[in-house]
């Protein structure tokens, strides 16, 4: 199968292919809306009719996200990446990721985490009263949000973000707060729960970065916070999605109690920080 570097003229074909499964592809649909194809790195496998058999969006050295409903396309894309880009963190539908990675990454690639994840979808607002103290984060919350975001990164994907470049990471967190993307549960000035709305599209939104400090776990705060966030988001959007490590059963139970249902099997691959 022939693989090509996708350009702006391929945008309609990319969107058409991603719309095979909007819940699965919210992140890529949002990326496509926000960043012109020519300023990103996309590869695709075109068919004779002009449609795409599969594609991958790559942030070189940082992230790869495939969508390959035709399985042989994942192998072709992986072989192309093998000759052009070093393996990096990858997330997406499990079958496509596994096939792409097998063709892309050498056997000695220093993998840190190889997680079975699951995409979850909520499209019906949970019942309940408004949650006291639930609000958008403000800049005055920055220090707490930075610390808790960094703790979440370490627990979730094993990245020590504050050691690598603390100034850059603080700036990212501050931009999210200023854009209204971070929500928190405030109890007398202490943040007991936080979450980010990462991707917003006309088809739905994707959330991530869920975190409850260890001292406040086991009190139902994550479930309450997720329900409140979904009530607010589903008043304006068709669906809310997220993905979670299937081995993290406490988190899975939180999302299911909040009204999310399991959807698509995902894969998360991260590399060792010392690689």
N, C-alpha and C positions, 0 to 999 in steps of 0.2 A: 504494500500500500504506500502511496506517495504522501509524504508529509510536507507541508508548506508553512512558511511564516505568514501569519494572518495580518492583514492590513485593514485600513478603514473601509475599504470596499467590501470586506467580508462581514462587516457588522450585522447586516440583515440575516445572513446565514448563521452567524453565531447566536443571535437572539432566537431565531427560529429553533435551533437545536436545543438551546437551554430551556425553552418553553415546553419541551417534552415533559419536564417535571419541575414546575416552579418551586415547590417546597424544597427540593434537593438543591436547586441552583440559585437560591436567593442571593448568596454571596457573590457569585459570578455575574448575575444580572445587575446587582448594585455596582459592582466594579466596572462593568461595561458602560453603565450610565454615567459614571463619575469620571472615568479616565479614557481619553481617546485611544483607540486600538494602537495607533502609531506611537504612543507614548508608553505602551505596555509591551509585554512579551507574550504573545499568543501563538500557539502552533495548532494546526488542524489537519485533518485527513479528508480532503474533498472527494466527493463522488462525482461521477460523470454528469449527474443532473444538477450539480452546483451545491447540493446539500453537503453537510459535514457528517462523516461517519463517527467522528469524535474530535475532542479538542482538549487542550490544557492551557491554563493561564499560569505563567511563571513570573515570580519576582526573584530574579537570579540570586542564588545564595541564601534566600530566605524562605520562600514558600512556593509550592506547586499544588494546583487544584485542578484535577481532571474531570471531564464529563465524557464518557465513552459508552453510549448505549450499544454500540457495536463492538464486542470485546476485542476483536483483532486490531482495532484502531489503537487500543491502549498499548499493545506490544509495539506497534509501529512508532508511536509517539515516544515510548521509552527508549527505543533504539536511537532515535534522533537526538533526544536529550543526552544520551550517553556520550555522544561525540562532541557536544557543544557546551554542556553545563554540568557543574558538580552537583551531586545529590544534595538535597536540602529537606527541610521540614515539608511534609506532604499531608494533606487531609482531603477526604472526599469519599465517594462511594467505594465500598470495600473491594469489590471485584475488579474495578478499573484501577484502583490504586495498587493492588497487589500485582496485576499484570504489568502495569507501567513500571513499578519499582523493580520487578524481576529483570526487565530489559534495560533499565537505566543504571542501577547501582551495582558496582562491583561487590563481590562476595565479602570483601574485607571492609566495607563501609561501616564506620563506627556508630551503629544504631543505639540510641539510648532508650527510646520507648517505641513499642509496637503495639498500639492499643486497638482493641475492638471497641469502636464507638457506635452510637446509634443516634440517628436524627430523630428528634421528637417534634411534634406539631400540635399546636393549640389553636383552634379556630372558633371556640365558643367561650365567651367571657364567664369566669367562675362567679357563682353567687357569693354574696357576702357584703358586709358593711365596710365603708372606707377604713383603711388602716392608718391609725394615728401615727404621726411621725414619718410617714412615707412621703418623700419629696425628691425633687431633682437636687443633685449635689451643687454646691456653690464653691467659689474659689476659696472661701474660708475653710472648707473641708479638705483642701489640697493635701496637707501632710498625712492625714488619716487615710485618704483615698490612695495616695501613692504607696504607703506602707502596705495596705491591704491588697492592692493590685499586685504588688511585687510578691507578696506571700502566695497569692493565687497562682501566679505564673510558676513559682517554684513547685507548688503542690501539683499543678496540672501538667506542666510540660517540662519541668526540671530546668528552667532557665533562671539564672541569678541576674535579673535585669538591672538591679541597682549597682551591682559590681561592674558590669560591662560598661555602662555609660549612664550614670545617674542623672546628669543634666538633661540628656536627650529623653530619657524615660519620663522624668517629671514634666517635660514640655508636652509629651504625648498625652499624659493623663490630664494636664491642665487644659489642653485643647478639647478633649472630650467633655470635660466639665463645662467649659465655656460654650460648647455647642449644644448643651442640654442632653447629652447622651448618657450620662451617669445618674443612676437613681440610688437613693440610700434610705435606710430606715434609721431615723435619728431618735435616740433615747437620751434626753438630757445632755445633748452635745456629743454623745459617743455614738459612733456608727456601728450598728449591730448587723447590718446586711448591706451589700451593695451589688449592683449589676449594671452592665453597659448595654445600650441599644446600639449594635454595631453597624448593621446594614438596614437601610430603609429603601424599599422599592414600591412600585405601584401594586405589586402582587403580595407583599407582606414584609415583615421585618424579622431580622435574626438577632438574637440576644446572646450574650456570653459574659464571661468574667464574674460569674456568681461567686460570692464569698461571704461567709459568716466567720468572724473571729472564733478561734477554738473555745474561748471562755463562754461564748453564747450559743454554742451548738447544742442540739438536743432539746430546744425549746419551741420548735415549730416556726421559728422566725423566717427561715428560707421559704417554707411553704406559703406562709402569709405574705411575704414580699413578692413571690412569684405570682400569686393570685392577684394581688393588687396591681402589679405591673401589667398583667394580661387584661384586667378590667379596663385599664387606661388605654392600652394600645389597641385593643380590639374594638374600641369605639371609633377608630379611624383607619384601621388596617384589616385586611382579610384574614391574616394568620400571623402567628408568632412561632418561630422555629428556634431550635437550639440543638447542639449535639453534646453527648455526654459519654464518658468512658463506661462501658457496660459493667466493668468490675467495680465501679463506684456505686454500690447498691444504695447507700444513704442518699446520694444525689438523685439516682433513678427514682427512688420512692418519693422524694420531694417533688420532682417534676410530674410524676403520675398523679400524686395527690392534688397538684395544682391544676390538673385538667389536660396535661399533655399526653398524647398517645404515641407509641412507637411507630416509626415510619421506615427509614432506610438504614441498612447496615453500612457503617462508615469505617474508615481506617484512619488512624493518626500515627504518623511516623515522625520522630524527632531524632536528631543526631547528638552525640555527646558534645558538651561544650568545649572540651579540649581537643576536638577533632581538627 
